[in-house]
């Protein structure tokens, strides 16, 4: 067995076998079951590089990113820039891909700093993306706090890992128990929109309860107790947990009504938040993101 751990580390520079792209591994951003993600540079701009020996799994992730890139008029998840193989000096073969580096804050960190009233506003942008994802024939699958980032310019909630993305109708291939309705005895692990919406509701409950909570002997009672801390969002989260929203659009519509009734955060409701297409920094090419967050805030501003 080759010592693959010694092959890859921050500070080295790798060159793609087929496309000859040259990428420095600046620092490790995270590791998972499939591979490791490093901060790198592409045309002088920060990017993220995921690399692994698990070629089949990596190919599946790259296919997902390619499919999401083809969703007309809307970009879902990180934009994919390059895919290639790398042969290390020891002869170990790796597969890697380079994608947009989404810099920002974890959702719970952002809410702690800005206030819980921002939670429904940020969930709107994610529901918008989930709706496009479901229409394209995919379910996110492993939707959880660790896979969400609040980006800036525009401020919106985005996902950063597509490892669990599964085609509609198939069995969820990757999940985390706390967000999995099967774990809570509240549904199957079939890839369908209701699976993602359950996970999204659990993410909201995790934030509102100050962290994850154990299932306990009576899972549904545990959920009810957690919902008691959800305040005015409780009816919406209850519907998501019980599978009553069959589409992300339905949940989004209820959230819009909630925001119209309770108003947007004061610092968000300004004309400067008008939605617009935002061209990303040089080097990101065609990756344009529409701020649904901005649309929501501007609508609410007009209604004040």
C-alpha positions as CSV (number, residue, x, y, z in Angstrom):
1,X,0.0,0.0,0.0
2,X,1.3,3.4,-0.9
3,X,1.3,6.1,1.8
4,X,-1.4,8.3,0.2
5,X,-1.6,10.5,3.3
6,X,2.0,11.6,2.7
7,X,1.3,12.3,-1.0
8,X,-1.1,15.2,-0.3
9,X,-0.7,18.0,2.1
10,X,-0.9,21.8,2.2
11,X,2.1,23.4,0.5
12,X,2.4,21.1,-2.5
13,X,1.4,21.9,-6.0
14,X,-0.3,19.4,-8.3
15,X,-0.6,19.3,-12.1
16,X,-3.6,17.7,-13.8
17,X,-2.7,14.6,-15.9
18,X,-5.0,15.5,-18.9
19,X,-5.7,19.3,-18.8
20,X,-2.4,20.3,-17.2
21,X,-4.0,22.7,-14.8
22,X,-1.6,23.7,-12.0
23,X,-3.0,24.1,-8.5
24,X,-1.3,24.9,-5.2
25,X,-2.8,23.2,-2.1
26,X,-2.8,26.3,0.2
27,X,-4.7,24.9,3.2
28,X,-7.1,22.1,4.0
29,X,-10.8,23.3,4.2
30,X,-12.3,19.9,5.3
31,X,-12.4,16.2,4.9
32,X,-15.2,13.7,4.5
33,X,-16.0,10.1,3.6
34,X,-15.2,10.7,-0.1
35,X,-12.2,13.0,-0.1
36,X,-10.5,16.1,1.1
37,X,-11.1,19.7,0.1
38,X,-8.2,22.3,-0.2
39,X,-8.2,26.0,-0.8
40,X,-6.3,26.6,-4.1
41,X,-5.9,29.3,-6.8
42,X,-7.3,29.3,-10.3
43,X,-6.3,32.2,-12.5
44,X,-5.2,34.1,-9.4
45,X,-8.6,33.7,-7.8
46,X,-9.5,31.5,-4.7
47,X,-11.1,28.2,-5.6
48,X,-11.8,24.9,-3.8
49,X,-10.2,21.6,-4.9
50,X,-11.6,18.3,-3.9
51,X,-9.3,15.2,-4.3
52,X,-9.7,11.5,-3.6
53,X,-8.5,8.1,-4.5
54,X,-12.2,7.0,-4.8
55,X,-12.6,7.6,-8.5
56,X,-16.1,6.2,-8.9
57,X,-17.5,8.4,-6.1
58,X,-15.7,11.4,-7.3
59,X,-17.0,10.9,-10.9
60,X,-20.6,10.7,-9.5
61,X,-20.1,14.0,-7.7
62,X,-18.6,15.7,-10.8
63,X,-21.6,14.4,-12.9
64,X,-23.9,16.0,-10.4
65,X,-22.1,19.4,-10.6
66,X,-22.2,19.2,-14.4
67,X,-25.9,18.5,-14.3
68,X,-26.6,21.3,-12.0
69,X,-24.6,23.6,-14.2
70,X,-26.9,22.9,-17.0
71,X,-30.1,24.1,-15.2
72,X,-31.0,26.9,-17.5
73,X,-30.8,30.4,-16.0
74,X,-29.9,29.2,-12.5
75,X,-26.7,28.0,-10.9
76,X,-27.0,25.5,-8.1
77,X,-24.2,24.7,-5.7
78,X,-20.6,25.6,-6.4
79,X,-19.7,26.2,-10.1
80,X,-17.5,23.5,-11.5
81,X,-14.3,24.7,-13.3
82,X,-12.0,21.8,-13.9
83,X,-11.9,18.0,-13.6
84,X,-8.8,15.9,-13.9
85,X,-6.6,13.1,-12.5
86,X,-3.3,13.6,-10.6
87,X,-0.4,11.1,-10.3
88,X,1.6,11.7,-7.2
89,X,5.4,11.2,-7.1
90,X,4.8,7.8,-5.4
91,X,2.7,6.7,-8.3
92,X,-0.7,7.0,-6.5
93,X,-3.6,8.0,-8.9
94,X,-6.1,10.6,-7.6
95,X,-9.2,12.2,-9.1
96,X,-9.9,15.8,-8.4
97,X,-12.1,18.6,-9.4
98,X,-11.9,22.4,-8.9
99,X,-15.0,24.4,-8.0
100,X,-16.0,27.8,-6.9
101,X,-14.8,28.7,-3.3
102,X,-17.9,30.0,-1.5
103,X,-16.6,32.1,1.4
104,X,-18.9,33.0,4.2
105,X,-20.2,32.0,7.6
106,X,-22.0,28.9,8.9
107,X,-25.7,29.5,9.2
108,X,-25.8,29.1,13.0
109,X,-22.8,31.5,13.4
110,X,-24.6,34.1,11.2
111,X,-27.9,33.8,13.1
112,X,-26.1,34.1,16.4
113,X,-24.5,37.4,15.3
114,X,-27.5,38.9,13.4
115,X,-30.5,37.5,15.2
116,X,-33.0,34.7,14.7
117,X,-35.3,37.0,12.7
118,X,-32.8,36.4,9.8
119,X,-33.4,32.7,9.7
120,X,-36.6,32.7,7.6
121,X,-35.1,35.3,5.2
122,X,-32.1,33.1,4.5
123,X,-34.2,29.9,4.3
124,X,-36.1,31.6,1.4
125,X,-33.0,31.6,-0.9
126,X,-32.3,28.0,-0.1
127,X,-35.8,27.0,-0.8
128,X,-35.5,28.8,-4.2
129,X,-32.4,26.7,-5.0
130,X,-34.0,23.5,-3.7
131,X,-37.0,24.0,-6.0
132,X,-34.7,24.3,-9.1
133,X,-32.8,21.2,-7.9
134,X,-36.0,19.1,-7.5
135,X,-37.3,20.3,-10.9
136,X,-34.0,19.2,-12.4
137,X,-34.6,15.7,-11.0
138,X,-32.3,15.7,-8.0
139,X,-32.7,15.6,-4.2
140,X,-29.9,17.2,-2.1
141,X,-30.0,14.3,0.4
142,X,-27.3,15.2,2.9
143,X,-28.7,18.7,3.7
144,X,-27.3,19.7,7.1
145,X,-25.7,22.7,8.9
146,X,-22.2,21.7,7.9
147,X,-23.0,21.9,4.2
148,X,-24.5,25.4,4.3
149,X,-22.7,28.7,4.1
150,X,-24.1,32.3,4.2
151,X,-22.3,34.0,1.4
152,X,-21.8,37.7,0.9
153,X,-22.5,40.0,-2.1
154,X,-25.3,39.0,-2.3
155,X,-26.1,37.6,1.2
156,X,-27.8,34.3,0.7
157,X,-27.7,30.7,2.0
158,X,-25.8,28.3,-0.3
159,X,-24.8,24.7,-0.2
160,X,-21.2,23.7,-0.6
161,X,-21.1,19.9,-0.9
162,X,-23.1,17.7,-3.3
163,X,-21.8,14.4,-2.1
164,X,-25.3,13.2,-1.0
165,X,-27.2,14.5,-4.0
166,X,-29.4,11.7,-5.4
167,X,-31.7,11.3,-8.4
168,X,-35.4,11.5,-7.6
169,X,-37.0,8.1,-6.8
170,X,-33.8,6.4,-5.7
171,X,-32.6,5.6,-2.2
172,X,-30.7,8.4,-0.4
173,X,-27.1,7.5,-0.8
174,X,-25.6,9.6,2.0
175,X,-27.2,11.1,5.1
176,X,-26.5,12.3,8.6
177,X,-28.8,10.8,11.2
178,X,-30.0,13.9,12.9
179,X,-31.4,15.3,9.7
180,X,-32.7,12.0,8.4
181,X,-36.4,11.3,8.7
182,X,-35.8,7.6,8.7
183,X,-33.7,8.0,11.8
184,X,-36.6,9.7,13.5
185,X,-39.2,7.2,12.3
186,X,-41.0,9.9,10.3
187,X,-40.6,8.7,6.7
188,X,-38.5,6.7,4.3
189,X,-35.1,7.3,2.7
190,X,-36.6,7.7,-0.7
191,X,-35.2,10.6,-2.7
192,X,-38.1,13.1,-3.0
193,X,-38.6,16.8,-2.2
194,X,-40.2,16.0,1.2
195,X,-36.9,14.4,2.3
196,X,-35.0,17.6,1.8
197,X,-37.7,19.7,3.4
198,X,-37.6,17.5,6.5
199,X,-33.8,18.0,6.8
200,X,-34.2,21.8,6.3
201,X,-36.7,21.9,9.2
202,X,-34.3,20.0,11.4
203,X,-31.6,22.4,10.5
204,X,-33.8,25.3,11.7
205,X,-34.7,23.4,14.9
206,X,-31.0,22.7,15.5
207,X,-30.3,26.5,15.4
208,X,-33.3,27.4,17.6
209,X,-32.5,24.8,20.2
210,X,-28.8,25.7,20.4
211,X,-27.5,22.5,18.8
212,X,-28.5,19.0,18.0
213,X,-30.6,17.0,20.4
214,X,-30.8,13.2,21.0
215,X,-33.7,11.3,19.6
216,X,-34.7,9.8,22.9
217,X,-37.1,6.9,23.5
218,X,-40.1,8.8,22.0
219,X,-38.7,10.6,18.9
220,X,-42.0,12.4,18.1
221,X,-42.2,13.7,21.6
222,X,-38.7,15.0,21.3
223,X,-39.6,16.7,18.0
224,X,-42.6,18.3,19.7
225,X,-40.5,19.6,22.5
226,X,-38.0,21.1,20.1
227,X,-40.8,22.7,18.1
228,X,-41.9,24.5,21.2
229,X,-38.9,26.7,20.8
230,X,-39.6,27.6,17.2
231,X,-42.0,30.4,18.1
232,X,-43.8,31.8,15.1
233,X,-42.1,29.4,12.7
234,X,-43.5,26.4,14.4
235,X,-46.5,25.9,12.0
236,X,-44.2,26.0,9.0
237,X,-41.6,23.6,10.5
238,X,-44.4,21.2,11.6
239,X,-45.7,21.0,8.1
240,X,-42.2,20.3,6.7
241,X,-41.5,17.6,9.3
242,X,-44.8,15.8,8.6
243,X,-44.3,15.9,4.9
244,X,-47.3,18.2,4.2
245,X,-45.2,20.3,1.8
246,X,-44.7,18.3,-1.4
247,X,-42.7,21.0,-3.0
248,X,-40.1,23.6,-1.9
249,X,-42.3,26.3,-3.5
250,X,-45.2,25.5,-1.1
251,X,-42.9,25.9,1.9
252,X,-41.4,29.1,0.4
253,X,-44.9,30.6,-0.1
254,X,-45.7,30.1,3.6
255,X,-42.4,31.6,4.6
256,X,-43.1,34.7,2.4
257,X,-46.5,35.1,4.1
258,X,-44.8,34.8,7.5
259,X,-42.3,37.5,6.6
260,X,-44.9,39.8,5.2
261,X,-46.8,39.4,8.5
262,X,-43.8,39.8,10.8
263,X,-41.7,42.1,8.6
264,X,-38.1,41.6,7.5
265,X,-35.1,42.5,9.8
266,X,-34.8,46.2,9.9
267,X,-31.3,46.2,8.5
268,X,-32.4,44.1,5.6
269,X,-35.4,46.1,4.5
270,X,-33.7,48.8,2.5
271,X,-33.9,49.7,-1.2
272,X,-30.2,48.7,-1.5
273,X,-31.2,45.1,-1.2
274,X,-33.1,45.1,-4.5
275,X,-32.5,41.7,-6.2
276,X,-30.1,41.8,-9.1
277,X,-27.8,39.4,-11.0
278,X,-24.4,39.6,-9.4
279,X,-21.4,38.9,-11.6
280,X,-18.8,37.1,-9.4
281,X,-15.2,38.0,-9.2
282,X,-12.9,37.6,-12.2
283,X,-12.2,34.0,-12.9
284,X,-15.6,32.7,-12.0
285,X,-16.8,33.0,-15.6
286,X,-20.5,32.4,-16.1
287,X,-21.3,31.8,-12.5
288,X,-24.1,34.4,-11.9
289,X,-26.3,34.1,-8.9
290,X,-29.8,35.7,-8.5
291,X,-30.4,36.9,-5.0
292,X,-33.9,35.7,-4.1
293,X,-33.0,37.0,-0.6
294,X,-32.9,40.5,-2.1
295,X,-36.3,40.1,-3.8
296,X,-37.9,39.0,-0.5
297,X,-36.4,41.9,1.4
298,X,-37.4,44.5,-1.2
299,X,-40.9,43.2,-1.4
300,X,-41.2,43.5,2.4
301,X,-39.7,47.0,2.3
302,X,-42.4,48.1,-0.2
303,X,-45.1,46.6,2.1
304,X,-44.0,48.6,5.1
